[in-house]
Amino acid sequence: MSTLTQPPVSDLLSRLFAEAEASQSAYRAQMAAKYTPEERKARMASAIGYREFYAAAKDAYLAVSRETATLLYMLARSSRARTIVEFGTSFGLSTVHLAAALKDNGGGRLIGTEFEPSKVARAREHLTAAGLSDLVEIREGDALQTLSRDLPAAIDLVLMDGAKALYAPVLTLLAPAFHSGTLLVADNADSVPEYLAKVRAPDSGYVSVPLADDVELSMKV
Ligand SMILES: C[S@@+](CC[C@H](N)C(=O)[O-])C[C@H]1O[C@@H](n2cnc3c(N)ncnc32)[C@H](O)[C@@H]1O
């Protein structure tokens, strides 16, 4: 049986996905009142204003889709991942999926990072409600600092889902701990051309494919 489909995790996820959808509608309306879709995309990808951009989204889940969340669980299970790093935790919806996979793999460690303190608190509450908090360390602060120290010697799986302009620098921070077979899942891949250029280059040391729902799946060769 999968932790994902059993209470308390299954009940919690039903509630969190419903909240995520509601928060997304409210956030879309808030953004539409302020910016054109092009302006919003440019701000999301900006290396300068990302802190301000995400501060305005502190009440929004901005979560991966249900399909991507399930894919994360499947990839973590099938690769028998024991060490996972998540850039961009928000309210912890993706984190619950990844931590459930660690539990079903027999244990492990997930390091997440999030700079909005209220989101860190909510993500921790959700992980406690899921009975998964012993597997997860959420580092509060900017990933450029929090992921520059105390990483596991080997990282089995990475979720890239924070500020888009930082996917490439975060890749550089984490790469020394990758091994042959390390999986990278990048959400909102269409917004990260620099990152895509790195993982798709023929001599990059990765094989990489775009998947439905704006995701790039890469593997260290
Ligand atoms: C798209 S959401 C993450 C959603 C989450 N992975 C999920 O599926 O539930 C991105 C989150 O990353 C956080 N974030 C963005 N840039 C960050 C950075 N440089 N360091 C830490 N957190 C960051 C934002 O505050 C936001 O909550």
The ligand as an SDF file (V2000), in Angstrom:
LIG
                    3D

 27 29  0  0  0  0  0  0  0  0999 V2000
    5.9600   27.5450   -7.0200 C   0  0  0  0  0  0  0  0  0  0  0  0
    6.0510   27.7300   -5.3040 S   0  0  0  0  0  0  0  0  0  0  0  0
    6.4910   26.1160   -4.7120 C   0  0  0  0  0  0  0  0  0  0  0  0
    5.3270   25.1600   -4.6950 C   0  0  0  0  0  0  0  0  0  0  0  0
    5.6560   23.8440   -4.0430 C   0  0  0  0  0  0  0  0  0  0  0  0
    6.8070   23.2030   -4.6410 N   0  0  0  0  0  0  0  0  0  0  0  0
    4.4600   22.9280   -4.1870 C   0  0  0  0  0  0  0  0  0  0  0  0
    4.3230   22.2790   -5.2380 O   0  0  0  0  0  0  0  0  0  0  0  0
    3.6550   22.8730   -3.2600 O   0  0  0  0  0  0  0  0  0  0  0  0
    7.5800   28.5760   -5.1420 C   0  0  0  0  0  0  0  0  0  0  0  0
    7.9500   28.8680   -3.7230 C   0  0  0  0  0  0  0  0  0  0  0  0
    9.3500   29.0980   -3.6780 O   0  0  0  0  0  0  0  0  0  0  0  0
    9.6140   30.1400   -2.7830 C   0  0  0  0  0  0  0  0  0  0  0  0
   10.8870   30.7140   -3.2280 N   0  0  0  0  0  0  0  0  0  0  0  0
   11.1080   31.3710   -4.4040 C   0  0  0  0  0  0  0  0  0  0  0  0
   12.4020   31.7030   -4.5150 N   0  0  0  0  0  0  0  0  0  0  0  0
   13.0030   31.2560   -3.3940 C   0  0  0  0  0  0  0  0  0  0  0  0
   14.3470   31.3380   -2.9330 C   0  0  0  0  0  0  0  0  0  0  0  0
   15.3010   31.9530   -3.6390 N   0  0  0  0  0  0  0  0  0  0  0  0
   14.6420   30.7550   -1.7570 N   0  0  0  0  0  0  0  0  0  0  0  0
   13.6830   30.1560   -1.0240 C   0  0  0  0  0  0  0  0  0  0  0  0
   12.3930   30.0810   -1.3940 N   0  0  0  0  0  0  0  0  0  0  0  0
   12.0510   30.6210   -2.5830 C   0  0  0  0  0  0  0  0  0  0  0  0
    8.4230   31.0750   -2.9070 C   0  0  0  0  0  0  0  0  0  0  0  0
    8.2360   31.8570   -1.7500 O   0  0  0  0  0  0  0  0  0  0  0  0
    7.2680   30.1080   -3.1700 C   0  0  0  0  0  0  0  0  0  0  0  0
    6.5700   29.7890   -1.9940 O   0  0  0  0  0  0  0  0  0  0  0  0
  1  2  1  0
  2  3  1  0
  2 10  1  0
  3  4  1  0
  4  5  1  0
  5  6  1  0
  5  7  1  0
  7  8  2  0
  7  9  1  0
 10 11  1  0
 11 12  1  0
 11 26  1  0
 12 13  1  0
 13 14  1  0
 13 24  1  0
 14 15  1  0
 14 23  1  0
 15 16  2  0
 16 17  1  0
 17 18  1  0
 17 23  2  0
 18 19  1  0
 18 20  2  0
 20 21  1  0
 21 22  2  0
 22 23  1  0
 24 25  1  0
 24 26  1  0
 26 27  1  0
M  CHG  2   2   1   9  -1
M  END
$$$$
